[in-house]
Amino acid sequence: MKDDVLGKVVEVEKEIQKKLEKEKLKAGQWLKKIRAETEKEVSRIEDVLKKSFLDELKAIKTYAQQRASEILKEERKKAAILEKTGDDILRKIVSRHLKQILPGEKNDYENVKS
């Protein structure tokens, strides 16, 4: 009778071991499948982010080129106006600004305490 019980215990332990091995195998396969799916999803997201980045970069470059072109056009207009302006007018403008910059005529030390 003891041998019978012992035999059944050993048989049940073997079945448990087989089921455990089977479950380990299933878990390993499941992990492999999840890992592959995750890597695929990460790769897809990376591709989306790269495309988004490149699209934004292209848009920024286009905007910068347009803005630079606008600035250049405005500055060329200003330069053309200055070229047409006579030397006498330019001297008057420069003189007016120099009077504000150069010391001499007004006391710029009024607000300084000794």
Phi, psi and omega in degrees: 000318177299321179295323179297313180294316180297320178297319179293321179298315180296319179297317179294319178299320178296318178297317178298317179298316179298315180296321179297316178297318178298317179293322176298317179297315178299315181298318178297317178295318179298315178299319179297317180295315180296319179299316180296316179297318180295315179298321178296317179294318178298317179297319179297315180295319177300317179297317179297316180295318178299315180297317179299315179299313181295322177296316178296317179299317179297316180296319180294317178298317179298315179298316181298319179294318179296316181296316178299319178297318178297315180297316180298317180298316179296317181292325176295323177297315179298318180296321179295320178296316179296323179295326180281338181290134181288160181298323180298316180295316180297320178298318179297317179296313181296318180299316180301316180288324178295323179299326179285330184273313187284141177284161174141292187285327179242152183273107180268009178253014183298325185271359181266129179266141180281000000 
